[in-house]
Amino acid sequence: MNTQDLLDQIAFIKEIDKVKYIQRKTKLFNSDRNENDAEHSWHLALMAIVLAEHSDRPIDVLKVVKMVLIHDIVEIDAGDVFLYDLQINHSNTDAERLAAIRIFGLLPKKQAETFIEIWEEFEAGETNEAKFAKSMDRLEPLLQNTSNNGGTWKEFGVGYQKVYEKKSVIKEGSRTLWTYAEGLINESVEKGILKK
């Protein structure tokens, strides 16, 4: 047994506990409590397992689960950027890349490289697994906002066009889930909880 590897892995495990303190803008289903990054990642992992059959293409479900569990760990250093933020683009940033190198770098070298590769694959969004993982990442807050009468859409004045544009990523991983999501968006407009 390599004692140093174990100590490095334990250091990483302790560090990622900080994900539980990263507050997201979205709130839990039918609640006024904000979700944290750990809850979000856990929820996406279970969604990926449950909804995998709806992927348009064959996927390695375990790889998708790994992606959604680690995709927001970089926010320990970089912070959470609201999907609809008008000042900061919600995409891979230099700050996130530096965070990935630092945080995953706590792990033994080979493991660190693997985690960084998985994180980069998710960010690039080009593989079947990354497309499906991103579908999960965009579907969950849509479900939350519809359960909360508009939730963050109302709170931050986010309109239909912006929601439609950001959520359309879902169709890259699953046409079935996109059809469902598009229906929810349109229904939200009809209910008056999303402004067109």
Residue pairs with C-beta under 8 A, 6 or more apart in sequence:
2 108
4 108
5 108
8 106
8 107
8 108
9 107
9 108
9 111
11 106
12 103
12 104
12 106
12 107
15 76
15 103
15 106
16 73
16 76
16 103
18 76
19 36
19 37
19 38
19 41
19 72
19 73
19 75
19 76
20 36
20 37
20 38
21 36
22 36
22 37
22 38
22 72
22 75
22 76
22 79
22 80
23 34
23 35
23 36
23 80
24 34
24 35
24 36
24 37
24 40
24 80
24 141
25 34
25 80
25 82
25 83
25 152
25 155
25 156
26 34
26 35
26 40
26 140
26 141
26 144
26 145
26 151
26 152
27 33
27 34
27 35
27 144
27 148
27 151
27 152
28 34
28 35
28 39
28 144
29 143
29 144
29 147
29 148
30 147
30 148
31 148
32 148
35 43
35 144
37 72
37 73
37 75
37 80
40 72
40 140
41 68
41 69
41 70
41 71
41 72
42 69
43 140
44 68
44 69
44 133
44 136
44 137
44 140
45 65
45 68
45 69
47 68
47 136
47 139
47 140
48 61
48 64
48 65
48 68
48 132
48 133
48 136
49 61
49 65
51 136
51 174
51 177
52 59
52 61
52 64
52 132
54 174
54 176
54 177
55 128
55 132
55 173
55 174
56 173
56 174
56 175
56 176
57 128
57 131
58 128
59 128
59 129
59 132
60 129
63 118
63 129
64 129
64 132
64 133
64 136
66 118
67 118
67 119
67 121
67 122
67 129
67 130
67 133
68 122
68 133
68 136
68 137
70 104
70 115
70 118
70 119
70 122
71 119
71 122
71 123
71 133
71 137
72 80
73 99
73 100
73 103
73 104
73 119
74 96
74 97
74 99
74 100
74 103
74 119
75 96
75 99
76 99
76 103
77 95
77 98
77 99
77 102
77 103
78 93
78 95
78 96
78 98
78 99
79 95
81 88
81 89
81 90
81 93
82 90
82 152
82 156
83 90
83 141
83 166
84 90
84 152
84 156
84 158
84 162
84 163
84 166
92 123
96 123
100 115
100 116
100 119
100 120
101 116
104 112
104 115
104 116
104 119
105 112
106 112
107 115
121 127
121 129
121 130
122 130
122 133
122 134
123 130
124 130
125 131
125 134
125 169
125 172
128 173
131 172
131 173
132 173
132 174
133 173
134 169
134 170
134 172
134 173
135 169
135 170
135 171
135 172
135 173
135 174
135 177
135 178
136 173
138 166
138 167
138 169
138 170
138 181
139 167
139 170
139 177
139 181
141 152
142 163
142 167
142 181
142 184
142 185
143 184
144 151
145 151
145 152
145 153
145 188
146 184
146 187
146 188
146 193
149 193
150 188
150 193
150 194
152 158
153 159
153 163
153 188
153 193
153 194
153 195
154 193
159 194
159 195
159 196
160 185
160 189
160 194
160 195
160 196
161 196
163 185
163 194
164 182
164 185
167 181
167 182
167 185
168 178
170 177
170 178
170 181
171 178
185 194
188 194
189 195
189 196
